[in-house]
Amino acid sequence: MGGFSRKLKRRNLAKSRKVFMKHFKKTMENFKKQVMCSICRRQPEEGEKIDDWRINQQSNNIDLICSSCYNEGKHEEVPSGKT
């Protein structure tokens, strides 16, 4: 009966992994929709990396500033605490 119990454990593990991955994908999809520039409200274009974007140091939250707004100097106009 040892083989049968292993089979059940593997089946349960596979089911739980599948549920986790489905939930994880939905969560990441929602997170991607929330990422936008705090100044111009532009979302990253397809394939654009947000590693080049800046974080607003004056805000209490994690507000991202796209590289074009940062280069134009608009980052100084953002009031503290704006979301």
C-alpha positions in Angstrom: 0.0 0.0 0.0 3.0 2.3 0.2 2.8 3.0 -3.6 -0.8 4.0 -3.4 -0.2 6.5 -0.6 2.7 8.0 -2.6 0.4 8.3 -5.6 -2.2 10.1 -3.5 0.4 12.5 -2.1 1.8 13.3 -5.5 -1.8 13.9 -6.9 -2.6 16.2 -4.0 0.7 18.0 -4.4 0.1 18.5 -8.1 -3.4 19.8 -7.5 -2.2 22.3 -4.9 0.6 23.4 -7.1 -1.8 24.0 -10.0 -4.2 26.1 -7.7 -1.2 28.1 -6.4 0.1 28.9 -9.9 -3.4 29.9 -11.1 -3.7 32.3 -8.2 -0.2 33.6 -8.6 -0.7 34.4 -12.3 -3.9 36.3 -11.5 -2.2 38.2 -8.7 0.7 39.2 -11.0 -1.7 40.2 -13.7 -3.5 42.6 -11.3 -0.1 43.9 -10.1 1.0 44.7 -13.6 -2.2 46.7 -14.2 -1.4 48.9 -11.1 2.1 49.9 -12.3 2.0 53.4 -13.8 3.9 56.7 -13.6 2.7 58.8 -10.7 3.0 62.0 -12.8 1.7 61.3 -16.3 -0.3 58.1 -15.4 1.4 56.2 -18.3 1.7 52.5 -18.0 4.8 50.7 -19.2 4.7 49.7 -22.8 4.9 46.1 -23.9 8.4 44.9 -23.3 9.5 48.1 -21.5 11.4 47.4 -18.3 10.6 49.5 -15.3 14.1 49.1 -14.0 14.9 52.4 -15.6 12.0 54.2 -13.8 12.7 56.2 -10.7 11.1 56.0 -7.3 9.6 59.3 -5.9 11.8 59.9 -2.8 9.4 62.6 -1.5 6.4 60.3 -1.2 5.5 58.0 1.7 4.4 55.4 -0.8 6.3 53.7 -3.6 5.5 56.0 -6.5 7.2 55.3 -9.8 8.2 58.1 -12.2 8.8 57.1 -15.8 12.2 58.1 -17.3 10.7 60.7 -19.6 9.0 62.6 -16.8 12.1 62.3 -14.7 14.3 63.7 -17.5 11.9 66.6 -18.1 12.3 67.6 -14.4 8.6 67.0 -13.6 9.6 64.9 -10.6 10.1 68.0 -8.5 6.4 69.1 -9.0 4.9 66.0 -7.3 3.5 67.0 -3.9 4.4 64.7 -1.0 1.9 61.9 -0.3 0.3 62.0 -3.8 -0.9 58.5 -4.9 
